[in-house]
Amino acid sequence: MSVDLLLQNVLNPPILFFFLGVLSVFLRTGLDIPQPLPKFFSLYLLIAIGLHGGYELAKSGIDSYVLKVLLLAMLMAILVPIYAFFILRIKLDVFNAVAIAATYGSISAVTFITASNFLQSLGENYGGYMVAAMTLMESPAIVIGLILLSLFAKREENEKLEWREVIRESFFNPSVYLLIGALMIGFITGEKGWKVVDPLFGQLFKPMLAFFLLDMGIVAARRLGDLKKVGWFLIAFAVFIPILNAVVAILIGSFVGMSKGDAFMFAVLCASASYIAVPAAMRLSVPEANPSIYVTMALAVTFPFNISVGLPFYYWLLNYIWGV
């Protein structure tokens, strides 16, 4: 991997703000982002990426290529939690294996947003339909995780899964709802609508991302102490599985003829792990699993790895396979 590519990613204002947040915890500066600002930043970023994705989707249209990409995204969201579960069963009980597998089968919208910023800095483009792919990939892993749970877990006879509530949590959680809604608004209003919102959701996107990643750095650093509970096997898993998923996604993208930008974003989606939507669903449906394990793995290991080293590595690997 090129050192220049790695430096170009790390020496990027939003990424540097993430590490500034991490450093503030180590130095005990007391820096904190007061509530409810972190929630506002999350809502802003979801709306911004949804609107822009809808606008780009309106420009490109929906054809057989787009449908193929969306179907492949859903396929990976189904396959990843299955093979992750069986790897995790080497060391873990069924409940924690299910929760972690679902976490890594789903996606991180913030990693996707950071990757889009990285790709833009390189002058590469990707289709707006990748936002739709991101939305479709968030929920299937939860359902697959619960199917695995029903097949392999021995629970008390009177302890039943509330499938109706779980399905609702999977497909109508706030992030999915907001992404779909913003995507539809962007698609319906098209270029005219995007021109109206561009000053707020386009031009201010990177400054808002910097604020959000500053807060994420603080939160991730505070989670580092929980790594003792995770253990070396799970720390290795939290780094190895994203790389494996990205490699599989890049090979699929190459085989089916995705554009380079689409294949990169597809790889990033497959390599990321959820630390918001899936943990909320797992706490509801798999209370036997330990949240400090799967949340810490996704937030304190996989997320920093992806946004610092993972993105340039996946891009380098993509170029290598593409023969660039």
C-alpha positions in Angstrom: 0.0 0.0 0.0 1.3 3.5 -0.9 2.4 5.6 2.1 1.2 8.7 0.2 -2.3 7.2 0.0 -2.3 6.4 3.7 -1.1 9.9 4.5 -3.6 11.5 2.2 -6.4 9.8 4.2 -5.0 10.4 7.7 -3.9 14.0 6.9 -7.5 15.0 6.2 -9.2 17.5 8.6 -12.2 15.2 9.6 -9.9 12.2 10.3 -7.5 14.4 12.2 -10.4 15.7 14.3 -11.2 12.1 15.2 -7.7 11.5 16.5 -7.8 14.9 18.3 -10.8 13.6 20.2 -8.9 10.4 21.0 -5.9 12.3 22.2 -8.1 14.6 24.4 -9.2 11.5 26.4 -5.6 10.3 26.9 -4.5 13.8 28.0 -7.5 14.1 30.3 -8.4 17.5 28.9 -12.1 17.2 29.9 -13.1 18.0 26.3 -16.7 17.0 25.7 -19.4 17.6 23.1 -22.5 18.6 25.0 -25.8 16.8 24.3 -27.8 17.0 22.2 -25.2 18.2 19.6 -23.8 14.6 18.8 -27.4 13.5 18.0 -27.8 16.6 15.8 -24.6 15.9 13.9 -25.8 12.3 13.3 -29.2 13.5 12.0 -27.5 16.1 9.8 -25.1 13.6 8.2 -27.8 11.0 7.5 -30.0 13.7 5.9 -27.1 15.1 3.8 -26.0 11.7 2.5 -29.6 10.7 1.8 -30.5 13.8 -0.1 -27.3 13.7 -2.1 -27.7 10.0 -2.9 -31.3 10.6 -4.0 -30.2 13.5 -6.2 -27.5 11.3 -7.8 -30.0 8.4 -8.2 -32.4 10.7 -10.0 -29.5 11.7 -12.4 -28.4 8.2 -13.1 -31.8 6.5 -13.1 -32.6 2.9 -12.1 -31.5 0.3 -14.6 -30.3 -3.3 -14.6 -26.9 -2.4 -13.3 -28.3 -0.5 -10.3 -30.6 -3.4 -9.5 -27.7 -5.8 -9.7 -25.7 -3.7 -7.3 -28.6 -3.5 -4.8 -29.1 -7.2 -4.9 -25.4 -7.9 -4.4 -25.5 -5.6 -1.4 -28.4 -7.5 0.2 -26.7 -10.8 -0.6 -23.5 -9.7 1.3 -25.7 -8.5 4.2 -27.1 -12.0 4.4 -23.8 -14.0 3.9 -21.5 -12.0 6.2 -23.4 -12.7 9.5 -23.6 -16.4 8.6 -19.9 -17.1 8.1 -19.0 -14.6 10.9 -21.2 -16.5 13.3 -19.5 -19.8 12.6 -16.0 -18.3 13.0 -17.1 -16.7 16.3 -18.5 -20.0 17.6 -14.9 -21.3 17.8 -14.5 -19.3 21.1 -17.9 -17.8 22.0 -21.3 -18.9 23.2 -24.3 -18.7 20.8 -25.7 -15.5 22.2 -22.5 -13.4 21.9 -21.7 -15.0 18.6 -25.1 -14.0 17.2 -24.8 -10.4 18.5 -21.3 -9.9 17.1 -22.1 -11.6 13.8 -25.2 -9.3 13.3 -23.1 -6.3 14.2 -20.5 -7.1 11.5 -23.1 -8.1 9.0 -24.7 -4.7 9.1 -23.1 -1.4 8.2 -21.8 1.9 9.6 -23.3 5.0 8.0 -20.5 7.1 9.4 -17.8 4.9 7.8 -19.6 5.2 4.5 -19.8 9.0 4.8 -16.1 9.1 5.7 -15.3 6.9 2.7 -17.3 9.2 0.4 -15.2 12.1 1.7 -12.0 10.1 1.1 -13.1 9.1 -2.5 -14.0 12.7 -3.3 -10.5 13.9 -2.2 -9.1 11.5 -4.8 -11.3 12.8 -7.5 -13.3 9.6 -7.8 -17.1 9.3 -8.1 -19.6 6.7 -7.1 -23.3 6.3 -7.9 -26.0 7.7 -5.7 -27.7 4.3 -5.6 -24.9 3.2 -3.2 -26.8 5.1 -0.5 -29.8 2.9 -1.3 -27.4 -0.1 -1.0 -26.3 1.2 2.4 -29.9 1.4 3.5 -30.8 -2.0 2.3 -27.7 -3.5 4.1 -28.5 -2.3 7.5 -31.4 -4.6 8.5 -31.0 -8.1 7.0 -28.1 -9.0 9.4 -30.4 -8.5 12.3 -33.0 -10.9 10.9 -30.3 -13.4 10.0 -28.8 -13.2 13.5 -32.2 -14.0 15.0 -32.7 -16.9 12.6 -29.3 -18.3 13.8 -30.4 -17.7 17.4 -33.6 -19.7 16.9 -31.6 -22.5 15.3 -28.7 -22.8 17.7 -29.7 -21.3 21.0 -31.3 -23.2 23.9 -33.5 -20.8 25.8 -36.1 -21.2 28.5 -39.4 -22.6 27.2 -41.3 -19.5 28.2 -38.7 -17.2 26.6 -39.9 -16.3 23.1 -38.6 -13.8 20.6 -40.9 -10.9 19.9 -40.5 -11.2 16.1 -42.9 -8.4 15.3 -41.1 -5.9 17.5 -37.7 -7.1 16.2 -38.7 -6.7 12.6 -40.0 -3.2 13.3 -36.8 -2.3 15.1 -34.8 -3.7 12.1 -36.6 -1.9 9.3 -38.0 1.2 10.9 -35.2 2.2 13.3 -34.6 6.0 13.1 -31.4 5.8 10.9 -33.0 3.6 8.3 -36.2 5.7 8.3 -34.3 9.0 7.9 -32.0 7.7 5.2 -34.9 6.3 3.2 -36.9 9.4 3.6 -34.0 11.8 2.7 -33.2 9.5 -0.3 -36.8 9.7 -1.6 -36.9 13.5 -1.1 -33.6 13.9 -3.0 -34.9 11.5 -5.8 -38.2 13.3 -6.1 -36.9 16.8 -6.1 -33.8 16.1 -8.3 -31.4 18.8 -9.3 -33.8 21.6 -8.5 -34.2 20.4 -5.0 -30.5 19.8 -4.5 -29.7 23.4 -5.5 -32.0 24.6 -2.7 -30.3 22.5 0.1 -26.7 22.5 -1.3 -25.6 25.5 0.9 -26.5 23.6 4.1 -26.2 19.9 3.2 -23.5 20.1 0.5 -21.1 22.9 1.3 -21.2 22.4 5.1 -20.9 18.7 4.9 -17.2 18.4 5.7 -17.2 20.8 8.6 -20.1 18.9 10.2 -18.3 15.6 9.6 -15.3 17.1 11.4 -17.4 17.9 14.5 -19.0 14.5 14.4 -15.7 12.6 14.2 -14.3 14.8 17.0 -17.1 13.4 19.2 -16.6 9.9 17.8 -12.9 10.1 18.8 -13.8 11.0 22.4 -16.4 8.2 22.6 -14.1 5.6 21.0 -11.2 6.4 23.3 -13.4 6.1 26.4 -14.4 2.6 25.1 -10.7 1.5 24.9 -10.8 0.4 28.6 -13.4 -2.2 27.7 -10.9 -4.0 25.4 -9.8 -6.1 28.3 -13.2 -7.7 28.3 -13.0 -8.4 24.6 -9.8 -10.4 24.5 -7.2 -10.9 21.7 -9.3 -13.3 19.7 -12.1 -10.8 19.3 -9.7 -7.9 18.7 -8.1 -9.9 15.9 -11.6 -10.7 14.6 -12.5 -7.0 14.6 -9.6 -6.3 12.2 -9.5 -9.5 10.2 -13.2 -9.7 9.3 -13.4 -6.2 7.8 -10.4 -7.0 5.6 -11.9 -10.4 4.5 -15.3 -8.8 3.8 -13.7 -6.0 1.8 -11.6 -8.5 -0.3 -14.7 -10.6 -1.0 -16.7 -7.4 -2.0 -13.9 -6.1 -4.3 -13.6 -9.5 -6.0 -17.4 -9.5 -6.5 -17.3 -6.0 -7.8 -14.5 -6.9 -10.3 -16.4 -10.0 -11.4 -19.7 -8.3 -12.1 -18.2 -5.2 -13.7 -18.9 -2.5 -11.1 -17.3 0.9 -11.6 -14.2 1.5 -9.4 -16.0 4.1 -7.2 -19.0 1.8 -6.7 -16.8 -1.2 -5.9 -14.9 0.8 -3.3 -18.0 2.0 -1.6 -19.4 -1.5 -1.7 -16.2 -2.9 -0.1 -16.4 -0.2 2.6 -20.0 -1.1 3.4 -19.1 -4.8 3.6 -16.1 -4.0 5.8 -17.9 -1.8 8.3 -19.8 -2.7 11.5 -22.9 -1.2 13.1 -22.5 0.4 16.5 -26.0 2.1 16.6 -28.8 0.2 14.9 -27.8 -3.4 15.5 -26.8 -3.0 19.2 -30.2 -1.4 19.8 -31.9 -4.4 18.2 -29.6 -6.9 20.0 -30.3 -5.5 23.4 -34.0 -6.0 22.7 -33.8 -9.5 21.2 -30.6 -11.1 22.7 -30.3 -9.7 26.2 -28.0 -12.7 27.1 -25.3 -11.1 24.9 -22.8 -8.7 26.5 -23.2 -5.2 24.8 -19.8 -4.1 26.1 -18.2 -6.8 23.8 -19.9 -6.1 20.5 -20.2 -2.4 20.9 -16.6 -2.0 21.9 -15.4 -4.2 19.0 -17.3 -2.1 16.4 -16.6 1.3 17.9 -13.2 1.0 19.5 -11.5 -1.3 17.1 -13.1 -1.7 13.7 -14.3 1.9 13.2 -10.8 3.5 13.9 -9.1 0.8 11.9 -11.4 1.4 8.9 -11.2 5.2 8.8 -7.5 5.4 9.3 -5.9 2.3 7.6 -8.8 0.4 6.1 -9.9 3.0 3.5 -6.5 3.5 1.9 -5.8 -0.2 2.0 -9.1 -1.1 0.3 -8.5 1.6 -2.3 -5.0 0.3 -3.0 -6.2 -3.3 -3.2 -9.0 -2.2 -5.6 -6.5 -0.5 -7.9 -4.2 -3.6 -7.7 -7.0 -5.9 -8.7 -8.3 -3.5 -11.4 -4.8 -3.3 -12.8 -4.5 0.4 -12.3 
